[in-house]
Amino acid sequence: MLPLYDLETARQGLLRRPLPGEVDYPPSLLDSLAARFGPGATPETAVAAILASVRREGDAALRRWSRALDGVALDDFRLPVDQIAAAPDRISPDLRAALEAAAGRIRAFYQRQPLPSWEAEGLGQRFTPLRRVGVYV
């Protein structure tokens, strides 16, 4: 069972988290970001730039970033149903078992979420069901 926290405990936990500008990033990461996004770029500014371009340009920006960051040219973001169905058979049994175990753990965690959406003094959690999502990893 997940622990339940009172408002003061939640507030103190959130207040102890480092702010984005307080994190020390490895120099190699900062060098890589500077080369692609300009001097002084951080993960936060890079993500903000990517999100802003996707908001402005939609799928065209997703395609451009996929090429620039991953070297992958995507025409369509949806996989055909037959490719999805065949995917589990195209990976090793060990990887499949690990993915199934992870999915089970994630499912169990969220099934035990103790509270509905709540908010108090600017802190809280909100559950919003999504019909469809895309994930970029």
Secondary structure as the mmCIF struct_conf table of DSSP 4:
data_model
#
loop_
_struct_conf.conf_type_id
_struct_conf.id
_struct_conf.beg_label_comp_id
_struct_conf.beg_label_asym_id
_struct_conf.beg_label_seq_id
_struct_conf.end_label_comp_id
_struct_conf.end_label_asym_id
_struct_conf.end_label_seq_id
HELX_LH_PP_P HELX_LH_PP_P1 LEU A 2 LEU A 4
HELX_RH_AL_P HELX_RH_AL_P1 LEU A 7 LEU A 15
TURN_TY1_P TURN_TY1_P1 ARG A 16 ARG A 16
BEND BEND1 ARG A 17 ARG A 17
HELX_LH_PP_P HELX_LH_PP_P2 PRO A 18 LEU A 19
HELX_RH_3T_P HELX_RH_3T_P1 PRO A 20 GLU A 22
HELX_RH_AL_P HELX_RH_AL_P2 PRO A 27 PHE A 37
TURN_TY1_P TURN_TY1_P2 PRO A 39 GLY A 40
HELX_RH_AL_P HELX_RH_AL_P3 PRO A 43 GLU A 57
TURN_TY1_P TURN_TY1_P3 GLY A 58 GLY A 58
HELX_RH_AL_P HELX_RH_AL_P4 ASP A 59 TRP A 65
HELX_RH_PI_P HELX_RH_PI_P1 SER A 66 ASP A 70
BEND BEND2 ASP A 75 ASP A 75
BEND BEND3 PHE A 77 ARG A 78
HELX_LH_PP_P HELX_LH_PP_P3 LEU A 79 PRO A 80
HELX_RH_AL_P HELX_RH_AL_P5 VAL A 81 ALA A 86
HELX_RH_3T_P HELX_RH_3T_P2 ALA A 87 ARG A 90
BEND BEND4 ILE A 91 ILE A 91
HELX_RH_AL_P HELX_RH_AL_P6 PRO A 93 GLN A 111
TURN_TY1_P TURN_TY1_P4 ARG A 112 ARG A 112
BEND BEND5 SER A 117 SER A 117
STRN STRN1 TRP A 118 ALA A 120
TURN_TY1_P TURN_TY1_P5 GLU A 121 GLY A 122
STRN STRN2 LEU A 123 GLN A 125
BEND BEND6 ARG A 131 ARG A 131
#
